[in-house]
């Protein structure tokens, strides 16, 4: 099974390789993106956060994002993967400073109720430490 970091890297690469999207934060960048896609403003949708996709490939982008979400959800049913993903996201969202798990859970599309208490507690402990998670201690 793929690790959480491998899954994130693969998803990131697939998104970056999607050639019908661009990001623009100025009029010059918008013009460059339109040239890159050989498009006009009538040919694109805004996807938010400065992103634009060709209308003709919008569904393809949505399908990829839906597939990524489904893969994450399916993998998070495995206890070891869930622990790894929680530790990663807790560290990524500075749990050791904030002691707030909400942003990490949002990144995973989870709520506290979705996670077995022993896994969440172990993830919090590991996120506060410098060591890597002892995944062998978690039952599959």
N, C-alpha and C positions, 0 to 999 in steps of 0.2 A: 504494500500500500504506500502511496505517496505520503510524504510528511506534509505538515501544514505549510512550511516554508516552500517546499517544492510546488505545492498546489498554487500558492500565491504567485510564485515566480512564473509558472506556466500560464496562469490567468493573465498576469501582467503582460507577458510576451504576446499572447493572443490578442489582447486589447491593443498593444502597441503596433502589432502587425496589421491591424484592421486599417485598410488603406482609404476608406471612405469617410474618414473623420479628421478633423483638425481642431486646434484650439487657437483662439484669437482674443487678445486683450487690448487691442487697439485697432483703429481703422486700417492701418498699414498691414497688420497681421491678418485681418479679415480679407483684405485684397489678395494677399499672398496665398491664403488658404483656398480662396475661390479659383485662383490661377492653378494651383496644385491639382484641384479636382476638376478643372475645366468646367466651372459652374458659375451660376449667377446666384444672387441672394434668393431668388425664387425657387432654386433647386435644393435648398438646404433647410434643415430644422435645427433650432437651438436645442441642445440637450442639457443646458445649464452649465454653470461653472466655466463659461467661456468656450464650451465645446459645440461643434457643429457637425452634423452628419448629412450626407446626401439623402434626400427624401427617398430616392430609389433603393437605398440600402438601409433604411431605418429599421425595417423588420429584421434584417440580418443582424444588426447590432443588438436589438432587443432579444433576439433568440440566443445570442452568445451570452449576454448578461444573465438571462434566465437560466441557461445551462450552467454557468459559473455558480450561481446561487444554489441550484439543485445539487451540484457536486459538493459544495461546502456543506449543505444540509445533510446529505447522505453520509459524508465522511465524519461529521460531528456526532453521528450515532455510535461510532466506535470510541470507547472510553479513552484509549491512549491518544487518539487524534484530538479528541475534545480537550483533554488536558493540555496537550501541546499548543493547540490553537488559543486556549485561554491564557496560558502563560505568555505566549508571544504577544497577544493583544493587550494584556494587562501591562506588560513591560513597555510596549509601544505607546500606550496611553498614560504612562507615568504613574501607575498605581502606587509605586513606592513613595510618591510625593503627595498625591491627592487622596489616596485610600478610597477612591471612587471607581467602581467597576463599570459604571453605566456606559461610558464611551467604548470600552473594550467589548462589552456585550452587544452594543449597537453595531460595531464593526462585524460581528459574527452573526447578526440577525437573531440574537437569542435574548431571552429574559432570564432572570434568576430562577423562575419556575421551570425553565427548560433544562436545567442542569442539576444532576445529582449533587446533593450537598457535599458529599465527600470529595468530589472532583473540584467543585468550586473552592472549597477550603484549601485543598492541596495546591491548586493553581495560585491562590492568593499568597500562600506561604512561599512557594517557589518564585513568584514574581518579585517578592521582596528580597530574595537572596541573589547571590551572584552565580550560583551553580545552575547547571542545566537540569531540566526535569528528569527525575528518575522514573521513566515511563514503565520500567519493569515492576515497579511497586503498585501499579494500577492494574486491576484485573480487567481482562478483555471483556 
